[in-house]
């Protein structure tokens, strides 16, 4: 999760000084110097987010405005549909949708959020992919849209059951938002973009804020006794319990949305027989997978002992077989379930919940069961 391949200087988010002052343990992540944990520690940060509210700095992610040259947001939506298998035209003003950029082989170049702000689309893309995503948009959509990276903005996630009550004190509109509502809102006198969403499985909000106001807003939110700063370590364990993919690990350029168990994100209008079926990169393969299934599938996994099974562990059908049938893509300890959890890829014939498999760990075969996901029920406000 914390790889930093090249030797270029690490970038800093607008909240970097606050993290250091707050005792954050800083590590390289996606080219940025980011807090992996604070003094509280990963376990307590995780449980505090599930029980109260956690504040996450996700400013390393890419924020991009897609502005239609015609002035009609529908034209930006139809343009973006050339690159994703989702129904973007159907995203009404004030709403957002999860999507994936796909390649000609049906693999996933990145996953992203797309919001309709009325006169343009607002995209949030992954940090490690943001330069490539911007280039991809420019190469394919410049005829129809102005692509504007919003580099002068920070992104803060406030997650957990007390997120609404905390934010309501600064933004009267917050309680009225439903899951996946998104748009401009004023928070503590600051013009922000707010969505009711996140990547923890909990109710919460993601707040795009001008960089010059980010530290003040973060300090105000942290002034609540219900809110603690949360690092990348707990962010990872929270999203794993929620059964959510980490790009580059659980999904990548070699996995189709159907193999990644993301077919729920592809609406009927883009499927065979739909009003705008196909027309996106890799459509033939993805539509075939939707109709007939894929040969492999991402699944949840629960080790039967207490030892966590980590990314890269090979999976076998029995304790003695020499033929590897799958691989773990994410794994660790789930603090809320008080047990190790993982996800990985298996042949579809092995993907039914309850099936017994074995992972190899330090030369030993450890039993685990295929498990439904999420491992912890989500609490989104619908």
N, C-alpha and C positions, 0 to 999 in steps of 0.2 A: 504494500500500500504506500510505502514511503520512499519509493525509488526516485532518485534524481540522477539521470544518466550522464548528462554532460557536466562540464566544469565551469559553465558560465555563472556569473554572480547571481545569487538568489534574489528574486524580487520580493518586495514587501507590500502587504496590503495596507490600507489607511489605518487599520487597527493594530499594526505591528507594535508600536510603542506601548499601547495599552496592554497587549499580551505580555510583553517583557516586564512591564511594571506590575502586572498581576501575578507574576511568578510562573508564566507559561514555559514549559519545556519545549524549546523550538527545534524543529526538524525540517529537512528539505521535503517538499511535496509538490509535484507538478511545476517545478521551477520556482516555487515560493518558499520563504521561511515561515513555517506555520506551527502553531502550538499543537503538540500531540496530546498534552494533558496539562492540567494545572495542579496546584498543591493538593487539591481534594483527591486526585487520583481517578483513573479511568472507571473503576467499579462504582464509586460514589457519584461520579459525574453522570454515568449511565442511569443509575437508579433515581437520581434527583430529577433527571429529565422525564422519566416515566411517572414520577410522583408529584412534581411541581412544574418547574420551567427551566430550560437551558437556553443559553445564548451562544450561537455558533457564528464564527466568521467564515463566510463562504465567498468572500470578495475576490478570491482567486479565479472564480468561475467567470465565463465570458458573458457579457450582456450586450445584445445587438438589437438595434431598431431596424426593422424592414419597412421602408416607406414606399408606397406605391407611387409611381411617376404620374399616374392618372388622377391621384387623389382619392381613389376608391379602394378601401381596405380589402374588398372582395378580390381585386386584381392581385394584391400581394398574397392573399390566401391561395388563389389558383396557381400563382407562380411557385409558391413554396410546395404545393402538391406535386410539382415535378420532381422533387427531391425526397419526399417522405411518403409512406403508405397510409398516412392518416387523413381523415376528413378535416381539413383546415378551414374550408369554406363554412362548415357547420359550427365553428367556434364563434359564438355570438359576442358582441362587445361586452367587456367586463368579465369574460371567462377565459380559462386557459386549458391546454390539453398537453398530455405527454406524447412525444413523437420520437422517431428515429430517422436519421439520415442513413440511407442504404446505398450499397455499391451495386455494380452490375451483376455480381454473383449472389446478390441477396443478403450479403453480410452487412453488419451495422458499423458505420463510420463513426457515429456518436449518437447518444440519446440526449434529448433536449426537452425544454418546456416552451410552449408557444402560447402567448397571450394576445388577445384582440383588445387593443386600446382605443378602438373606435375609428381612428384615422390611420393607424399603422399597426404592425405586429411587433411584439416585444419577445425576444428569444433569450433564453438562458441556456448556455452550453457548457460542457465540461472544460475544466481548466487546461488539461493536457492536450485537448483537441481544438482549443479556440482559434488558434492561428489558421489551422487547416480548415476549420469550419467556415471562417470568414472568407478564405480564398475560394472555397467550394461555392459559397453563395455568390461571390463576385463573378466567378467563372460561368455560372449557370443562370443567374437571375438579374444581372445588371441591365438587361434589356427592359425589364419591367419594374425594377425596384432600385431605390438608393439604399445601399447597405451601410449602416452607421454604427460602428463599434462605440459603445458607451464606456470608454476607459476611465472616465472621471467619476465613476459611481462605485460605491461599496455595496456589498450584499450581506445582510445579517439575517439569520434564521432564529426565530424565537419559538421554541417547541416545548410541548408538554401540556398537561391538563389545566395549568394555571396561566397559560400564555394569553388566553382571551382576557381574563380579568386584569392582568398586568398591562396589556396593550390598551384596553378600554380606557384606562386613566389618562392616556396620551392621545387617543384617537377614538372619538365617540362612535365612529362608523364600524369599528372592528367587530363588535358582537353580531352585527347584521350580515357579515360576510359568511358565505357557505364554502365548503371545500371546493377548491379550484376557481373561486371567484378571484379576479385580479384587476387592478387598475390604479390610477393615481389617487392618493389619499394624503391628507396632512396629518403628521404625527408630531406632537409637541411643537407645532408651528413650522415644521420642516416639510417641504413638498417631496413626497416619496412615491414609489410604486409599491403596492402591497398586494400579495397573494395569500390566500388561505391554503397553504400547502407546506410541504417540507419533505424530508427524507429519513424520518425516524419511525413512521407508523403512528405517531401521536398527532393530535390536533395541534395546529400552530400556524405560524405566518413566516413568509419570507419578505424582507423589506429591502428594496433597492433605494439607497440614500445617496445624495451627492457626497463625494469623498470628504469635502471640507466640514461636513456636519456629522460624519460617521462616528467619530470618537465621542462627541457630546451625546448623541442618541444612545450609543452603547452604554456609556456611563449612567445615563438616566435609567435605562432598563435594568442595569445591574444594581441600581440603587434599591430595587425591590428586594425584600428578604426572600421572595420566592424564586429569584433568578440567580443561577450560578453560570460562570463562563465554562464552556465545554470544548474540549479539544478533539482532534481527529480520531483518537483512539476510541472514545465513546461514540463518536459519530459512526464509526465503522461497526461497532457491536450493535448499535441501535438499528442501523439499516439492515444488518444481517438478520436480526430477530424479526424484522418486518418483511423479510423475504425480498428485499429490493436489490437490484443489480448494481455492481460497481463496474463502470465501463473500463475495459482493458483487462478485466479479470473474469467476470461472469458473462459478459457479452463483448464481442469484438468484431473485427472485419470478417471472421470466419464463421460467425454464428448468425443465422437468420432470426427474425423476430419470433417465428414459430418454434424453432429449436430452443430459443431463450424463454419460452413460455410467456411471451408478450403478445400473443394473438388477440387478447382482449383489447389491445390498444388500436387495433385496425378496424375501423368502422365499416358497416355494410356497403356504404357508397363507393368504397375503393376496392371491394372484393368482386369476384366474378358475379355478373348480374346486377351490379350496382350502377348508379348513375354516372360515376366517373371511375369505373374499374380500371386498375392498372395505371400506366402512365408514369410510373416511378422506377428508379433504377432497381434491377433485380426482380421486376414484377412477375416474370414468368415463373421463377423458382418460388418466390414467396406465395403467389396465388396457388401454385401446385401444392405447397406445404399446407396452406389453409384448407384446401379441398381434400387432400389425401393423407395429411399428417407428415411429419418429418421422421427420419430414421433415429434421431436422438433427441433428447429433451433435458432441459435444466430441471432439477428436482431438489427438494429439501432433503436433508440427511440428518439423522439423530444417532450419534454414537451410543452404544449401549453401556459403555463404561463412563469414567470421568475424564479420560484423556481427550483433549481437543484434537481434531483432525484438521490439518492445515492445507492451504492452497498447494496444489501440485501432487497431493497424495493419490496414488493409483487405486482404482477400485476393481474388485474381483467378484465373480459370482459365488465363489465358495472359498473355504479356508485353504484349499490345496491347489486351486487352479493356477496355471502359469499364464493364462491369457487375460490381459487387462481389458476390461470392458468399459471403463470410464475414468473420470478424473475429478477430483475436488477442485473447485474454483475459488471458494471462500470458506473459511472455517475459523472457529474460535470458541470461546466460552460465552454463553448467553447469560448475563447476570440476572435478567428478569425470569428466565426459565430455570436458572440455577443448574445448568447442564451444558455440555458441549453441543454445538449445532454447526451445520455446514450446508453448503449447496454445491452441486456439481452436475456433470453431464453423464447420462446413461443411455444405452439403447432404449428406444420407446417400449420395447417388450419387457424391460426391467423397471419401468417408471411408475408402476402402480404403487400407491401408498401402502406401507406395511411390509413390503418386500425386504428380505434379509440379504445384505451384501457384506463385503469385507474390504476394509481399507488397509493398506500396508503402511506401517509406521515403525521405523527403525528395525526393519526385518521381521516384525510381528504382524499377524493378521488380526485386526480389530473388527468385531461385528458392529454393524450399524443398520438402521432401518430407514427406508424411504419414508419421508414425512410430508404431510401437507404443509404449505406455507400460506400465510405468515406463521411463524412460530409463536408470536404474541399477537392477539387480536388488535387490529388498528382501531383508532378512536377518532377518525375524521368526522368533522361536523358537516353532515350532508343536508 
